[in-house]
């Protein structure tokens, strides 16, 4: 079954007629013909495209990971300014919105709390409220489905650009649903309209929804990388390679002090549901341990419904620490403009996960410790689900 995207529904209507449009987008902002929303808005009859806004990694998604900012520019083909929302500002300014009546947001989220596009969305809602503009969010699939919710919650005091609000690591919401959550539950109060999809169901992953896939950021090249990302992203807070500098970032994790076959043997004996740990050795071409052999595993997901990526990520942290107690370490700050707190704490949403691992709490017990918070969140999120 093929779904209809929010952008396709919006652009087949007359809702934008007579309005000046700013669009928040990147290369993944395409329809089923792979036509880009900025190109479609530029030729939409009765509509004037006046500005383009790009999230982290840039409008062209050509820039690598955190704290590598992009500059402002101009789209020469469309003759409109291109503003970076990952620059000296992460929120549209009054000057940027001067010629904009409506801010259309068409971004592909990946269903994980630390993915910054949902905070670009939140900042756009805050700016729209302040400057009295309307925001229209074109809904897109959560590529890893809308049923499973998992992982630790963000705690007060650990807010950053990889976590502004208390939600779990895997939130199980579409970008339209999370826009409603931010705007209503967390009190932003902007003039917000969601254009829902047609045909999407919560059990659908990106491929079963037959949605067009363009990698949403440089290190989420495949749907498989998005599926494991809620767990393996935790390795950004360590000196273990999360596979950046390979063709399979986040699917490959490894370190110079590990031995691949020995490393996976004990992991596979635990028979975690839905996943197999395949031994690998790889050399990152850049980033951590560039040009050094890193041994570890790839994570083929055998059953999506039972796979719990965050628990697997915690188990892998435990395993790499045990494989090299003298070599393994937490990454030092800064991370996403946080100069003091450890990156692992910013990623996990508090210091609790790190402290549990340092006190040798087993991964399965750690996973049980976040169940009550997840259940409470699910009761809140139920009010904002569209499907």
Secondary structure, 3 states (H helix, E strand, C coil): CCCECHHHHHHCCCCCCCCEEEEECCCCCECCCCCEHHHHHHCCCCCEEEEEEECCCCCCCCCCCCCCCCCCEEECCCCEEEEECCCCCCCCCCCCCCCCCEEEECCCCCCECCCCHHHHHHHHHHHHHHHCCEEEEECCCCCCCCCCCEEEECCCCCCECCECCCCEEECCCCHHHHHHHHHHHCCCCCEEEEECCECCCCCCCCCCCCCCCCCCCCCCCCHHHHHHHHHHHHHHHECCECCCCCCCECCEEEECCCCHHHHHHHHHHCCCCCEEEEEEEEECCCCCCCCCEEEEEEEEECCCCCCCHHHHHHHHHHHHHHHCCCCCCECCCCECCECCCCHHHHHHCCCHHHHHHHCCCCHHHHHHHCHHHHHHHHHHHHHHCCC
